[in-house]
Amino acid sequence: MAEINKTNYDEGSIVHLEDTLHIRLRPGMYIGRLGNGDNPGDGIYVLLKEIVDNSVDEFSMHFGNRILVNVEDREVTVRDFGRGIPLGSVVLATSSLNTGGKFDDKVFKKSVGMNGVGTKAVNALSSSFFIESYRDGESSFARYERGELKDSGRGTTTEKNGTLVRFTPDVEMFGDFAFNMDYVEQMIKNYSYLKRGLTLILNGTPYKSENGLLDLVSENMAETPLYPLIHLEGEDIEIVLTHGRSYGENITTFVNGQHTRDGGTHLAAYREAIAKTLKEFYKKNYAPEDIRQGVVGAIAIQIQEPNFEGQTKTKLGSTYMWEKQEKNADGTVKRGPDGAAIIDRGPSIRSFVNDFVSKNLDNYLHMHTEIVPIIEDKIKASQKEREEIAGIQKKTREGLKKANVYNRKLRDCRYHYSDKAPKGKEDELEKSSIFITEGDSASGTITKVRNANHQAVFSLRGKPINCYKESRKKVAENEELNLLISALGVEDDLDNLRYNNIIVATDADDDGMHIRMLVLTFFMKYYPDLIRRGHVYILQTPLFRVRNKKETCYCYSIDEKETAVKKLKTGVEITRFKGLGEISSNEFVDFIGEKMRLDLVKLADEESIADIMAFYMGDNTIERQTFIRENLRSEEELEDVNI
């Protein structure tokens, strides 16, 4: 019989946390993730973005056309020349949740930050946070440590109007973090592309765009477009469009100046609008996937009170251009006969984008007739290849299903990224993962200890073919890759992706590294958007186990191993793991659980996929030989177990 819990649950059990303390206790609710700066979605970049967003919103309201951003080691300083926070509200606006000036759309229209959380999260998650507001010769400041107010005051100043923020993310929250300046620079560039007339100065270097999204796409294109970039602008919308020769789609999206890395309703509407408009223009029933194959472009929209999925604002969830409660003259909410609030809704984002693209792209094509046959030739070529490949893949898969190969290779999970989330299971969908392993031994180990709710396992047999060197037809005939495509659910559309995280889990030896490169080559060539959208990872597994009679340490590098040896001191036993199958199930459970280490596979928009694949997977050039020699480690360095 289970023991009865006799703990009292009364008024004393109810705990109220101060706003900043709650942020520190539950940072994921406010910034999405912590991280150490290796990933562009890590929290330290969210903190920087939250502060810069406020300055950009000032510019959007026509106050201040310069923003100074300095990042020195771990300290960040942002100075804008907007209106400045009202002097009597500096402390309140930086420490009390749901407090801010952006709830009133008369003061801030179409801004990014709308929920009164951003600056408070930066304050709470910083070891030091200083803010000073300058307004008409007066100033007000506040200084905090880990969200706790240490000093504040008011005075006079000769500074121009605006706001200064200086903060250092807290190592207690983010660990041994470091800002990757490539990520910071790209963030600043994106702001300049979206806000023409605004100059952002990062560590002394100015960034300013004259042509908006046209500059963004043209500067970042890694291949020569098939025709000149189409650039169309309207009220609250701007788009760029062209086609390249690569597979997949590469569309960058923004809302109110915010880079929505994970897309959302505006991206879905733009993809639909491109296919619909070109289909109607050519008066032929071309498939959407053929029309969009090789599309490169961007879309930026401005909406009121955007609804983003998560505080990190990387995916737009809004359905309408605006959606707000109607108010009576006295400020109270208008209600219908049933007592429900009356909602004032603007046009849907879908119809807004469709109407703009349909009208303006159609007009553009009628005026620039020289590109019309180029686009149609591209569509026809994609259609011909797709139909040929689809037939080959169908035949291959039918043969595999008859042989019951599929069920032996995939150990599926219960919840998938493409599912509608059951109530209370939303996190399971976000955590849904598939481990791509080599051989039965490794897949068996992972299968024994995985969380079957959201972790699936796919077992490769031997080495996949080198997609860089083979034709698309040859790839379509490959059993292993066909089954992998089917397991992922991306035969027809990436929106059907069944797993949020695609994790390549191969052995830490030469064969494992080669298989990893072959799998990544497949994704890069035919499904690059899986990488661009941040779905593909490499699983880190321990190289060494260092232990004595009292303690065991698992080490992922030679440096970690040496540290562990010094820590354990005497009676040390060192084991070098070369294969996942060598690690027992009891040990492996931590390596794919809460302590799992993943390396995100990154692919910047400006990086040429063709050049990357040619370097790593093409002919053995002098350049590659030089790279290998310069980065080669000796066998002793890699093994290094006899201490």
N, C-alpha and C positions, 0 to 999 in steps of 0.2 A: 504493500500500500504506500502511495506517495506521501511524503511528509507534508503536513499542512503548513503553509507560510503564515506565520502569526504576526508579521510586520504590520504595524498600524499604518493605515492610509487615511490621514486626516489633513486638517488645514496646514499642519507643519510639513506635510509632504509636498505641498505646492511651492515651487521655487520660481521667483522672478529674477531673471538675469538682466543686468544693465545692457543697453543696446550693444555697446562695443564688446562686452564680454561674450554675448551670444554669438557675435560674428567670429570671435576667436575660437569659440567652442564648436561652431558648425560652419567653418569657412566655405565648405562646398555649396552651401545654400546661397552664398553671395558671390563667389568668384569661380565656381565650377570645379576647380582643382588647384592644388598647390604646385608641386613640381619644383625643379631646380633651375629652370631656364633653358633646358635642352629642347623643349617642345614649344612651338610658337603659341600654343594654347595654354601654357603654364601661367599660374596666377600672377607672377611678377609683371607680366606684360598686360594682364587685365588691370592691375593697379595703375600702371602708367596710362593705359588707354582711358580709364575712368577720369583721370585728371585732365588729360588732353581733350577728351570729349567735352568737358565743361567749357574749356577755352574756345573750342571750335563752335560750340553752340552760341557763344557770345558773338563770334564773327558772323554766324548765320543770321543773327538779329541786327547785323550792321554796326557792330561795335568792335573796333580793333581789327587790324589786318595783319598783325604780326604775333607769332607765338614763339617764345624762346624755350627750347628743351635742352637740358644738359644732363648727361648720364656719366658720372665719374665713379668708377668702381661700382659700389652698390647704392650710391646716393643719387636721387633724381630731383631735378629742379625744373619747374614749369612756371613760366611768367607770361601772362597775357595782358592785353591792353584794352580789355572790355570795360564793362561798367563797374566791376568790383562787387563783391557781396555786400549787401546793406550792413553797415558797420555794427549795428546793434545785434546782428544775427550770426556773426562769425562762429561763435561757439556752438550755438544751436544747430546751424547748418552743417557742422562737421562732426557732431557727436550724437545727435538724436535721429533715429530712424524715422522714415516717413515724414521728414521735414525738408523742405526745399522750395525753390521758386518755380519748378517746372510742372507743378500740378495745374497751374493757370496757363492755358495756351495763349493768353493774350501777352504774357511776358516772354515765354519761350515757345515759339511755334516750330513744329517738326524737328524737335531736338531728339538726340539719342537717349539721354538719361531721363527717364520719366518717373522713377519710383522712389526717389529720395534715399537711395542706398549707397551709390558709388563712392562718394568721398568719405562716407563713414566707414566703409569697408577698408579703404586705403589707410585711414587713420588707425583703425583697430588692428590691422595686420602689419603695422610698421613699428619698428623699435623706436623710431623718432619721427614725428610729424609736425611740421610747422606751416602755418598759413597766415598770410597777411593780406588784407584788402585795402586798396587805396581809392579814396573817393573825394575829389574836390579839395585836396590839400589836407585831408584827414586820413588817419589809418586806424586799423584795428587788427590785432594779431592774437593767435592762440598757439600754444606749444603743448604737445602731447608726447607721452611715452606709452606705447602699447595700448593706446586708446584712453589713457588716463590723463586728464588735464593737469598740467604742471604750472602753467603760467598763461596769463592773458592780460590785455590792456589796450588802451587807446592813446592816440597822440596826433601830432601834426607831421606832415611829410611834404617833400618836394617831388615825390615820385608821381609819374603819370598814372591816371586812373587804370585800374585793373586788379589782378590777383596774382600773388606769388605763393606757390606751394613747393615745399621741400620735404622729401620723405625718404626713409630707408626701410625697405621690406625687412621684416623680422626673421632672423635666422632661426628663432625658436619655431616658427611656422614653416619656413621654406628650406631650412637646412643650409647646406653649403652651396648656395645658389650663385649664379652669375648671369648678367645680361648678355645675350647674344646680340651684338650690335647689328648684325645682318637683319634680324627680325625687327629690331627697333627702327632701322632705316626704312625697311619696307612699310612699316606702319605709318611713318611720317610721310613717305612718298604717297601712300594711298590717300591720306588726308589732303595733300596738295592737289591730286588729280580730281578729287571730288569737290574741292572748294577753290575754284578759280578766283584769283585776286588775293588769296591768303598766302602769306609767306611763313613757312615754318623753318626755324633755324635750329638744327640739331648739332650740338657741339661745335658751333661756329659755321657750319655748312648750310646755306640756304636751299630750300626746296620750294619751287613754285611752278605751277603748270599754266600754260596759256591755252591749251586745247582740251583740257579735261580728260574724259575717258579715252578720247582718241590718242592722247599721249600715253596713257597707261597701257593700252593694248599694243600700240605700235612699238613702244620701247621694250615690251616684255615678250614680243613674239619671237620664238626661237626658230621659225621657218619662214620662208617667203610665201606670203598669201597668194592664193590663186587669182585674186583681183583686189583692187584698192579697197581699203577699209570703208565700210558704210557707217557714217556718223550722223545720227538723228537726235534732235533735241526738242522737247516740248515742255510745257509747264509741269513740273514735278516728275519729269522722266527724261532720261538720257540713255541711249543705247549705242553700241558699236557692234558690227557684225562683219565677218568674212569667213572664208573656208580655207583650210590648209589640207595637206596630204596625209596628215597623221590620223590615227584612229581615235575614236571617242569624241568627246566634246570638252571644250575648255572655256567656260563662261564664268567670269568674275562678277560677283554681285555685291551691291551696296544698298543700304537703307539709311537715309538721313546722314550720309557720310560714314556710316559704320560698315566695315567690311564684314559681310555675312558669309563667312567661310563655308558654312554648311547649307547655304542656299535658303530654301523656304518657299513660301507661296509666290513670291515675285519671280523666282527662278523657274518654278513650275509653269507659271503663266507665260514667261518669255519663251521657254522651250516649245510650249503649245502654240504660241503665236507665230513663231518662225515656221513651224511645220504647216500650220493652217494657211498662212499667207502665201507661201511659195506653192503649196498644193493648188490653191485657188488661182494664183497667177498663171501657172502653167496649164491649168485646167486638166490635170492628170492625177490619177489616184496614187501618187507616190506615197510610200510608207514613211511615217515620221522619222524612223531611225535612219532611213536613207537620206532624207533631206538634211538631217542634223549631223550626219557623219562628217567629222573633220571641222565642225563649226568652232570658230574662235571668236570670242566677243566679250561684252560686258553689259551690265544694266545697273542703273542707279535710279532709285525712286525716292521721293519725299512724301511722307505721310504723317498724319497727326496721331500722336499717342501710339506709337508702334508697340505691338505685343511680340516680344522676343521670347524664344524658348530657352529659359535659363538666364541667369544674371550675366553670363558671359556674352550674350547677344550675338551668337554666331549663326542663328537660324531664325528667320522671320516666321511668326505664327499667325500674324494678322490676316484676316480674310477681307477686310474692307479698308478703303483709303482713310477713313476715320470711323470711329464708333464710340459714341459717348452718350451719357445720360442727358436728356433734355432738362432744363431748369426753369422754374417759375421766376417771376420778377423778384421775389424775396430770396432767391438763391436755393430754395428747396427743390428736391427732385420731383419732376412731373411723373404722375402715376396714372395708369389706365384703370378701367372699371374693376379689373381683377386685383388691383393693388400693385401690380408689377411695374417697375420703372420703365418709362418710355425711352427707347434708344433711338438716337439720331444716327443713321448709318449713311455713309457716302457710297459711291460706286464700289463694287467689288474690285479687288486688285486684279483678279483674272480678267474681268471685262475692261478695266482701265488699260491694262497692258495690251490686251488683244486689239482693242479699238485703235490705240496709238500705232502699234506695229502694222496692223492691217492697212490703215490709211497711208501712213508715211513710207513704209517699205514698198508698198505697191506703187506709189507715186515715184519713188526713187528709181525703181526698175524701169518704169515707162520713160523716165528722163535719161537713164544711163543704159541704153539698150546694148552697149558693147559687152556688158558683163552678163547679160541674160543667158547666152549659150554656154558660157563658162560654168555658171552655177548648175545649169541643167545637165551638162556633161558629167559634172561631179556627182550629181544625184544618180544618174543612170549607171555610172561606174560602180557606185556603192550598192545599188540595187542588184546589178548583175553578180557582183562578188557575194553579196549576202545570200542570194537565192542559191547560188552554187554551193556555198559553204553550208547553208542550212540543210540541203539535201544530203551532203556527206555526213554531217553531224547526226542527223536523224537516223541514217542507216547504221552508223557506228554505235549509237546509243541503244538502238533496238537490239542489236546483236549482243551488247553487253548486258542488257536487262534479261535477255533469254538465258544468258549464262549465270545470272544472279550475281554478277560481279559487284554491282553498285552497293548492295546491302553489306557486302563484306568490307568495303572500303570506307564507308561512312558510318560512324557512330554518332547519330544525331542527338540534338538536345531538345528540350520541351518547348522553349520559347525562342522566337526568331525576331530579328530586327524588323522584318517586313510585316509582322503580325499586327493586329489591333491589340493594344495593350489591355489585358484583363485587369480589372480593378485591383489595385495594390501590387501589380506585377510590372509596372512601368520600368523599374530599374533592371529587371531581368532582360527586357528587350534591349536596353542600352548596353548591358554587359554581354549580350549574346556574342559568342566568339567561336571561331573554328580554328583548330590547330592543324596545320599542314605538316605531317611528319614523314619520315622516311622509314619504310619497313614496318614489319609487324611488332618487333620488339619495342621500339619507341612508342608506337601508337598504343600498344598494350599497356605500357606503364602509365601513360597519360590517362587512358580510358579508366583504369582502376581507381584513380584518385580525383578525377575531374568532378565538377559540379554539373550534374546532368541536366539541371534546369536551364543553364545558359552556355555550356561549353560542349562543343562538338569536336570530333576528331576525324580527320581525313588522312588515310594512309597512302602515300605514294609507293609505287613499286619501281625501284631502280631510279635512274636519272631521266627526267623529262627531256624532250628534244630541245635543242637550242633554237628558239623561235626566231632569233635574229638571222640565222643562216638559212632557215627553211621557208618555203612558200606558205601562204595562208592555207592553201589546199592541204599541204602536208600536215600542218598543225591541226586542221579540222579532222584529219584521219587518225590523230593520236588518241588512243584510248584514255590514257591518264588525264590529259588536259580536258578532254570531253567530259569526263566524269567530274572533274573539278569545277568546270563551268556550271554543270547541272547542279552540283551540291551548293554552289554559291547562289544559284537562282538568277544569274545575270544573262541568260541566253538572249532575252529580248530587250531588256531595259535595266539599267543600273538601279533604278528606283525599286526594283524587286529584290534587291540584295537581302539575303536571309540572315547575315551576320554582320554586326557592327564592327567587329574586330577580326581581321584576317591575320592570323599569327603564324609565321613561318618558323617551325620548330625543328631544326636539323642539328645533327651532331657537330661538335666542336673539333672537327678534323678536316682534312683536305676534301674528302668526298662530300661531307656535310656542307662545307662552304660552296662547293661547286653546285650542288643541288639548290642551295639557297639562291645563287646567282641565276640559275636557269629558271626558277620559279618567278623571281623578280623581273627577269627579262620578259617573260610571258605577260605579266601584268603591265609592265611599262609599254610594251608594244601595242597590245590589244585592249587593255583596260586601264589606261593611265589615270582616268578620273577616280578610280578606287584609291590610288595613291594620293592624288591631289586633294581628295576629300578627307584624307587622314584615316583611312580604314586599314592600311597595311602596316604590320609590325613584324619585328624580329624578336623572338623569345631569347632572352639571355638565360643561360643555364650555368650553374657553377662549374668552373674548370677544376677546382681543387676542393677536397675535404681535408681540413686540418683538425686533428683532435688529440686529446690526451684522455686519461681515465675520467676526468671531471667535466670536460666541456668539448663541444664540437662547433667548428666554424666552417661555413661554406663560402668559398672565395671565387669571385668572378674575374679576377685578374691576378697577375704575378705580384703586383703591389699589395693587393688585399691579402694574398697568401703570406707574404713576408711580414705584414703587420700581425697576422694571426699567429705566426710562428713565434714572434717576439712576445706576444701576449700570453700564449700558453706555456712558453718557456721549456718545460721539461717533459720527457716522455712523449714527444710529439710524433704522431703518425700522419703522413701525407699521402693522399690518394689523388691521382690525376684521372678525371673523368674524360673519356674521349667520346662516348656515346650515351644517348639518353637512356638506352636500355640497361646501361651499367648502374644507373641510379635506382635504388630500391623504391618501391611504391611509398613506403613510410616516409622516406626522405623527400620524394618528389612532390608530395602534397603541398608543401609550402611554396614551391617554385612556380606553381600555376594558381596560387591562391592570393591572399592579401599581400604577400611579399613578392608577387610576380614582378620581374623587371622586363620592361618592353622597350625596344628602340623603335621609334616611329620612322618609317621609310618616308623621306621627304623629297618632294619634287617641286621646285619653284617654277612659276609660270614662264620665267625667262630661260629656263634650262632646256636645251635641245635634247629630246629623248633619243633622236637618231645619233647624235654625237656621243652621248653617254654609252649607248649600246655598242656603237662601233669601237669605242675605246676598250670596253671591258670584255665584249663578247665577239668582236670581229677578228680580223687578221692580227697576228702577233707582230705589232709594229715596234719600231725603235722606241717610241714614246712609252708604250706599255712596258717594254723591257726595262727602261730606265726607272719607271714608277715602281716596278716590282723590286728592283735592286735597292732603291732608296728606302723602301718600307719593309724589306725582308728581315725576319728574325731567324736566328739560328735555331736548330733543333734543341740545343741545350737551353736556350731562353724559353722555348715553348714548353719543354718538359719540366726542367728545373725542379725536380722533386727530391733530390738527395741533399738535404740541408745538413 
